[in-house]
Amino acid sequence: MAKEVISGAEALMRSLQAEGVKTIFGYPGGSIMPVFDALYGYTRGENKVFDHILVRHEQAAAHAAQGYARVSGEVGVTLVTSGPGATNTLTGIADAMMDSTPIVVIAGQVGVGALGTDAFQEVDLVGVTQPISKWSYQIRRPEDVAWAVSRAFFIARSGRPGPVVLDFTKNAQTATCDWDGPVKCEKVTSYNPYPKIDEKAVEEAAELINNAKKPFALVGHGVELGGAHNELIEFLEKADIPAGRTLLGLSALPSNHPLNMGMLGMHGSYATNMKTQECDVLIAIGMRFSDRITGVPSKYAKQAKIIHLDIDKAEINKIIKTDVAVVGDCKQTLPAITRLLNKNVHREWRDSFEVYRKQEQEKVIEKDIHPTEGPLLMGEVTNVVTEATHNEAVLVNDVGQNQMISSRYFKFTKKLSIVTSGGFGTMGFGLPAAIGATFGAPDRTICCFFGDGGFQMNIQELGTIMEQQAPVKMILLNNNYLGNVRQWQDLMFGGRRSFTHMMNPHYEEIAKAYGIPYDVVIDRKDLKAKVEKMVNTKGPYLLECAIKEDEDIVPMTLPGKSVDEMQLELNY
């Protein structure tokens, strides 16, 4: 029986279908047109396989794929053309690499015969993306499509997840090959995504925890990526270990859990930062010791024994010296340690966090979320939104003051509920990521916070929202400033506000042009009612909040300072 002969573009469609892909975020162009032609039949009619979401910029396609991946736990997919189409995705690829987000970016490329000739819209995409991706590969023959796609998805989703790039030459799209069916990749030479757990390290970790008087856990994004939410709670509760959460790990442990002590980091909770310097055993779970967590590394938790649980061996001893490293998926390593733990109570140690929590509540939190006079504050807006959504919404945010404040005051009761740009700090991330999240979690409320700076970096994606009627609840915290940079200028550059004040457009008119419902809050007496109207309105909604122009984010650990030098007030 003769084998079926198909094009490389058709092979791509069938391979994506075999990987369970349902949604693709893309933008067509010359070198990817054969693929888009093949895509046509897969997005229409009774046999529809994919939803293709036409974004308005390729950077947005990558961020939307990230948002999709972060809330669904699946691999996000981006489809773009060569040259500028491909290079426009680089920010999203680098962002996904920093935050361990599984996406596959498929880009068109000139034909093999034109490679290296500086042909129209040619760029060495493999060379450009190798440093910022888990794997980057050029497909030169239709026969290689099924293998490359299967390998790409396996690498993207396995171990420590991340972005993979496929550079798809035009001749490989149009040429034909025998179709042998999709390929199932289960192993890649020299790639060990799930290291065998060292039982001795598990025993050493358990012993340190059993003997600890003041244990403290740091919960990161790896818990969510590994689906280890229940395993984490069992671990913490058995040994009675208080925990802080990283920015990306905020929904790994419910906000209302009694062992949750708040967010870590430069603008995290006062208690978590201060107690880092008092604990005797520090257990880092699925997180990396970034500079925003540690402050000055040479002063970080010097009094403590450090246990580090991570799937990526490269993170061990990279920044902070580890006493015991348990390398592996925390879905397996956490229960392995838990089995060896003694049932324990650390009431006095737990209660000692309250001293710092009360100080922060009095000096910072109460003033942020329940102000009685003056302009609107970011904290009170966040608090009203999370209450209106019963603490069950997905928080997507942009970068800057809006990110820190919304992350601090939003409450999380469900897993996979925070979508933010952590390691790369990408302004413009929020809006397209929120669009992706509406497709990755269609049954959930998606609340996107951004400032006037970040919003305008990808404001064209209102067109995507309009076309798809993507139900993003957009909260614009408008202070007419690049607020985070302004705060640093006031603190460290003598108040010289160099190019941080912004002249803004009439957002109401912009929303009207895109057919998106809009309202504005100026007076706090109107805030609750207008937020509830936004939440209860079907489809997208833009709520502009006129917030205080020179509001500062506190607490803050200043650059060059230890985490226990965190300030509850800033002194100018």
Secondary structure, DSSP 8 states (H G I E B T S, - for coil): ----EEEHHHHHHHHHHHTT--EEEE---GGGHHHHHHHHHHTSSTT---EEEE-SSHHHHHHHHHHHHHHHSS-EEEEE-STHHHHTTHHHHHHHHHTT--EEEEEEE--GGGTTTT-TT---HHHHHGGGSSEEEEE-SGGGHHHHHHHHHHHHHSSS--EEEEEEEHHHHHSEEE---------BTTB-SS----HHHHHHHHHHHHH-SSEEEEE-HHHHHTT-HHHHHHHHHHHT--EEE-STTGGGS-TT-TTEEEE-STTS-HHHHHHHTT-SEEEEES----HHHHBSGGGTTTTSEEEEEES-GGGTTSSS--SEEEES-HHHHHHHHHTT------HHHHHHHHHHHHHHIIIIIHHHHS--SSSB-HHHHHHHHHHHTTT-SEEEE-SSHHHHHHHHH----SSS-EE---SS--TT-HHHHHHHHHHHSTTS-EEEEEEHHHHHHSGGGHHHHHHHT--EEEEEEE-SB-HHHHHHHHHHSTT--TT-B-----HHHHHHHTT--EEEE-SGGGHHHHHHHHHHSSS-EEEEEEB-TT----SB--TTSBGGG-BSS---
